[in-house]
Amino acid sequence: MQAPNPMKKKVIAAVIAVLVGHMGALWALSHLKTPELKPIEKKPIQVKFVKIKEEQVIPPPPPPPPVKPKVEPKPVVEKKAPPPPVEKPKLITQKKPVVEKKAIQQEEPKIDQEKIKREQEQRQQEQQRQEQQRLEQQRQEQQRQEQQRQDQLRQQQEQQRQEQLRQQQEQQRRQQEAQQPRKLSAGEISWKKAPAFDFDDDLLKNQSRSLLVRIEINPAGKITNVTVLKSSGLPSLDREVRSAVRFARMNPSSDGRAMIADLPVSLKTSGQ
């Protein structure tokens, strides 16, 4: 494609050289000074002088022909010039695929850019999805932790409530126990002043008697009440036994509680 350019330049240069040569020759002829001849005294000579001037003016045109053969590269250039027209269709045929290639090359980047744009959008969407998933997991984890914390708090509160209830029940039990008398066995009875069972045989009706009484004692050891649980069979004797027990006295309670005890009483006649 670049080969015809130097040929064209050479042809143009040759044409310009020829034109310059012609113009130079014309300019030289137009400014050419004819040699002056000495005047001849004879008049006829003057006429001839005029003719000579005309003859001298005519000869100068022949010099240009020798210049023409030098400038005659025209036909040579014209012979070399025809090949380019033959190549022109080739150039045209070559330009079409080049244009198509350029168009294809221009379209390919567009496709790549669209593909890159789609990939970027997909990556962004994926990142957003992952971020939303992470936030959702974080929210669920926070909810789980908050629920666990609330459950633990409720459990602690329930444990505290149960402990308070247990303590209250224990305190109530102790209070109730403190209010209720402590049951003593017959061997645990500690007399500070034992009851005097000195009854004559007439009161016993001349036979041994036995009965069972329940005595109630305050924390100070004073007997507050006596109840006959098992009678001797003689009401008068039961009354005497109760009276004797009421005047007795026990040692104070060690825990500050009232006491209760069942006291068996055995009475014998003086002869036994």
GUSEVEX-660625 format. One record per residue (C-alpha): x, y, z; residue in three letters. Coordinates in pm, whole numbers, padded with zeros to 5 digits, always signed. Each point is the difference from the previous one (the first is absolute). Layout:
<recs>
XYZALA ...
</recs>
This chain:
<recs>
+00000+00000+00000MET +00289+00243+00065GLN +00201-00088-00318ALA -00185+00235-00242PRO +00071+00308+00212ASN +00373+00032-00095PRO -00086-00050-00369MET -00260+00271+00012LYS +00245+00230+00171LYS +00260-00067-00272LYS -00253+00065-00279VAL -00113+00322+00163ILE +00361+00107+00049ALA +00080-00070-00368ALA -00306+00194-00119VAL +00090+00290+00224ILE +00358-00007-00132ALA -00123+00009-00361VAL -00233+00288+00072LEU +00273+00190+00179VAL +00234-00062-00293GLY -00252+00131-00250HIS -00079+00302+00208MET +00370+00069+00044GLY +00058-00024-00372ALA -00289+00233-00074LEU +00119+00242+00260TRP +00355-00009-00147ALA -00132+00061-00349LEU -00214+00288+00111SER +00295+00167+00172HIS +00261-00086-00256LEU +00183+00309-00128LYS +00097+00004-00362THR +00357+00116-00081PRO +00016+00354-00134GLU +00167+00043-00342LEU +00189+00301-00098LYS -00198+00226-00223PRO +00084-00016-00368ILE +00003+00311-00184GLU -00171-00155-00292LYS -00371+00007+00023LYS -00049-00340-00157PRO +00202-00145+00279ILE -00246+00144+00244GLN -00272-00197-00171VAL +00202-00314+00030LYS +00061+00072+00362PHE -00363-00012+00056VAL -00018-00332-00172LYS +00287-00129+00202ILE -00184+00094+00311LYS -00289-00203-00116GLU +00223-00294-00082GLU +00172+00023+00333GLN -00326+00004+00184VAL -00127-00310-00182ILE +00296-00237+00073PRO -00040-00006+00380PRO -00308-00230+00003PRO +00201-00306-00118PRO +00192-00027+00332PRO -00302-00131+00189PRO -00012-00327-00197PRO +00329-00122+00148PRO -00154+00059+00340VAL -00299-00215-00087LYS +00191-00327-00033PRO +00135+00057+00351LYS -00346+00053+00135VAL -00151-00293-00190GLU -00035-00231+00302PRO -00375+00064-00040LYS -00062-00304-00213PRO +00211-00208+00240VAL -00196+00128+00293VAL -00324-00060-00182GLU +00101-00359-00066LYS +00073-00053+00368LYS -00308+00186+00106ALA -00254-00248-00146PRO +00079-00273+00254PRO -00149+00199+00285PRO -00347+00008-00160PRO +00020-00378-00026VAL +00087-00015+00367GLU -00273+00242+00100LYS -00275-00260-00012PRO +00220-00219+00213LYS +00034+00281+00245LEU -00373+00045+00002ILE -00054-00370+00054THR +00254+00005+00280GLN -00157+00301+00164LYS -00335-00172+00038LYS +00128-00285+00217PRO +00210+00247+00195VAL -00309+00205+00072VAL -00183-00316+00098GLU +00287-00101+00226LYS -00007+00342+00161LYS -00372-00026+00042ALA +00042-00344+00150ILE +00278+00124+00222GLN -00220+00288+00109GLN -00291-00231+00065GLU +00209-00245+00201GLU +00096+00255+00262PRO -00365+00095+00027LYS -00090-00362+00062ILE +00285-00030+00249ASP -00107+00317+00176GLN -00358-00118+00020GLU +00119-00335+00129LYS +00226+00172+00253ILE -00288+00224+00102LYS -00229-00300+00046ARG +00267-00180+00199GLU +00050+00307+00217GLN -00374+00024+00058GLU -00014-00369+00083GLN +00292+00039+00242ARG -00169+00299+00159GLN -00326-00191+00030GLN +00185-00297+00148GLU +00181+00227+00244GLN -00330+00163+00096GLN -00160-00342+00044ARG +00290-00119+00214GLN -00010+00323+00201GLU -00375-00036+00054GLN +00050-00364+00098GLN +00277+00100+00241ARG -00218+00273+00152LEU -00292-00243+00029GLU +00222-00258+00170GLN +00136+00269+00229GLN -00355+00113+00081ARG -00108-00357+00070GLN +00308-00057+00215GLU -00074+00317+00195GLN -00360-00112+00046GLN +00118-00343+00113ARG +00245+00153+00245GLN -00266+00242+00124GLU -00250-00285+00040GLN +00263-00207+00181GLN +00081+00295+00226ARG -00368+00053+00078GLN -00044-00373+00068ASP +00298+00004+00235GLN -00135+00311+00169LEU -00343-00160+00042ARG +00164-00316+00132GLN +00205+00201+00248GLN -00308+00193+00105GLN -00193-00326+00039GLU +00284-00148+00204GLN +00008+00311+00218GLN -00377-00015+00039ARG +00016-00368+00092GLN +00282+00070+00247GLU -00196+00284+00157GLN -00307-00220+00019LEU +00203-00278+00159ARG +00147+00241+00251GLN -00344+00136+00077GLN -00135-00349+00045GLN +00293-00091+00220GLU -00053+00311+00205GLN -00371-00071+00030GLN +00078-00357+00099ARG +00239+00118+00265ARG -00253+00251+00120GLN -00264-00267+00012GLN +00237-00234+00174GLU +00086+00277+00243ALA -00367+00053+00063GLN -00070-00371+00032GLN +00124-00184+00307PRO +00281-00245-00026ARG -00102-00357+00072LYS +00196-00163+00279LEU +00026-00364+00090SER -00035-00119+00358ALA +00378-00029+00030GLY +00054+00358-00125GLU -00212+00153+00274ILE +00226+00201+00227SER -00166+00095+00327TRP +00102+00306+00190LYS -00273-00082+00254LYS -00154-00345-00044ALA -00371-00057+00082PRO -00083-00158+00337ALA -00226-00302-00033PHE -00063-00067+00380ASP -00349-00144+00001PHE -00154-00212+00276ASP -00142-00342-00062ASP -00355+00122+00037ASP +00047+00222-00307LEU +00143-00297-00183LEU -00278-00222+00126LYS +00262-00235+00140ASN +00142-00101-00336GLN +00268+00114-00236SER -00100+00250-00258ARG +00158+00124-00333SER -00087+00276-00236LEU +00149+00204-00285LEU +00000+00378-00010VAL +00122+00249-00261ARG +00174+00303+00129ILE +00066+00326-00186GLU +00300+00211+00108ILE +00097+00353-00103ASN +00364+00085-00092PRO +00063+00110+00360ALA -00087-00350+00131GLY -00336+00090+00150LYS -00275-00259-00049ILE -00295+00172-00161THR -00239-00288-00059ASN -00055-00363+00102VAL -00234-00237-00183THR -00087-00352+00099VAL +00048-00230-00296LEU -00060-00328+00188LYS -00207+00014+00316SER +00070-00198+00315SER -00369-00086+00027GLY -00042+00235+00292LEU -00090+00357-00095PRO +00098+00128+00340SER +00341-00157-00038LEU +00037+00142-00351ASP -00067+00348+00138ARG +00259-00040+00273GLU +00261-00118-00247VAL -00071+00293-00231ARG +00030+00244+00289SER +00330-00149+00114ALA +00144+00025-00352VAL -00114+00360-00037ARG +00200+00105+00304PHE +00314-00168-00129ALA +00262+00189-00205ARG +00238-00096-00278MET +00331+00145-00110ASN -00022+00272-00270PRO +00011-00105-00366SER +00345-00003-00160SER -00125+00133-00336ASP -00253+00248+00131GLY -00294-00206-00114ARG -00299-00124+00195ALA -00009-00366+00087MET -00250-00279+00018ILE +00037-00342+00159ALA -00208-00304+00087ASP +00062-00096+00359LEU -00095-00350+00124PRO -00092-00011+00370VAL +00004-00321+00210SER -00149+00009+00352LEU +00023-00278+00261LYS -00151-00050+00341THR +00212+00032+00311SER -00004-00375+00057GLY +00159-00077-00335GLN 
</recs>
